Amino acid sequence: MLLIAAPYHELDPASYDASMALIPLDEAREYVLTSCQRLPAVRLPLWESLDHVLAQAVTAPEPVPLFSSTAMDGFAVRSSDTQDAPVELVVIDTASAGHPSTAELEPGTAIRIMTGAPIPKGADAIVKVEDTTLPPDDPSGKRVVVAHPVKPGAHVRPRGESLLQGDEVFPAGTLIRPAHLGMLASLGMDEVEVYKLPKVAVLSSGDELVEIRDTLGPGQIRDSNRYLLSSSVHQCGLEALDLGIVRDDKDLIAQAVSLGVDKADAVVMSGGVSMGDFDYVKVVLDELSRGNMRWMQVAIQPAKPLAFGLIKNKPVFGLPGNPVSSLVSFELFARPALLKMAGRTHIHRLHLQTIADEEIVVHSDGKLHLLRAVIHQASDTQLHLRLAGNQGSHLLKPLARANALALVPSGANISPGERVEAMILDPEEVGVTND
């Protein structure tokens, strides 16, 4: 069941039952993801394509490598000349990377060659320098003794070894990392077609909020959510547009959200979305979305309230005001949706089974509990989990300590040593990746 906001003057906090209309997490997330579409493709200079997703397959315009080259320092030879080794060959030239030899090997000759240099005409193998010596009667280097026979192709990197012309280099949907960028550069591609990365407008609402350098007055708190959410957007590889703090004024909220919709591809705002809030955010978002905004009570703790809808076909996320709830809601809903808009295929955090180091008990309330937790690898080489501290949704210190969220079902009583599923927030710290 999806709840649509009533006009502001009809909102009655007493009319809401906190237990009604709980939506399963998967259902709420599917609704959000279905509404968020991948952004259009754009052509970008190669330098700007890092962390973008290829919109079309890339094929090789030429063989890679373009020429046969040596994998070793040594001597380019005709393999047939080495079969009666040890043999003495006349050195007629030297070749190095960027300075190929123009000489052609005749029987009984060799060309000194450095790694990466093109294979000279007439040569079909490389003798490693370690397998050669200078003749005792001629230390000038004009002759060389080959100690062992070599087979055709020895230590030769053949033309087209990596790719032939027309071969697929990367399929559409590939996330461009440094190695991909280097490969594309090696093919002479100075532009690529990729999906546009969404720009995300971030704002906080509430009269109680002040900027971080302001002196706190009675009932005021510093706005941490914009820093929390903007940095989370940046961690996705996306650009965050800071729209600041918006006071509890209908016109100011409408102006800020409208600006975000006009200047960005998505809006993430926090505050004023709880079912009990008597707040202008609800009526403004409902009016701007023309009734498209949905006010959901998701069966999770924290981050139960979620507002989501499209304004001018752009996603707008209304997240709870408590910092922990705000981040959890971002992780569960906004992050995967934004990554989908960017063309990503791996959009969800990694889930792993861990071993509880302590008893974990949650009351029976019909909700999935997402507890701030610390995962570490114990001496038994398994991943262990302990809670990061007090689980209050307003407490930032345990959140800052956490590298995962323990996913604990309603009414669960987990004893030490039992398994508990966890969503990884910091894969590098835990030592795992999605790859």
Salt bridges, closest charged atoms under 4 A:
GLU10 OE2 - HIS9 NE2 3.70
ASP26 OD1 - ARG29 NH2 3.77
ASP51 OD1 - ARG177 NH1 2.53
ASP81 OD2 - ARG78 NE 3.40
GLU88 OE2 - ARG143 NH1 2.28
ASP137 OD1 - ARG143 NH2 3.23
ASP138 OD2 - ARG143 NE 3.15
GLU191 OE1 - ARG43 NE 3.41
GLU193 OE1 - ARG43 NH1 3.81
GLU211 OE1 - ARG226 NH1 3.37
ASP223 OD2 - ARG226 NH1 2.76
GLU239 OE2 - LYS199 NZ 3.92
ASP242 OD1 - ARG226 NE 2.77
ASP262 OD1 - LYS312 NZ 3.28
ASP265 OD1 - LYS196 NZ 3.29
GLU287 OE2 - LYS250 NZ 3.20
GLU331 OE1 - ARG349 NE 2.82
ASP357 OD2 - HIS376 NE2 2.73
ASP357 OD1 - HIS384 ND1 2.69
ASP365 OD2 - HIS363 NE2 3.07
ASP365 OD2 - LYS367 NZ 3.88
ASP365 OD2 - HIS369 NE2 2.96
ASP380 OD2 - HIS384 NE2 3.00
GLU421 OE2 - HIS351 ND1 2.84
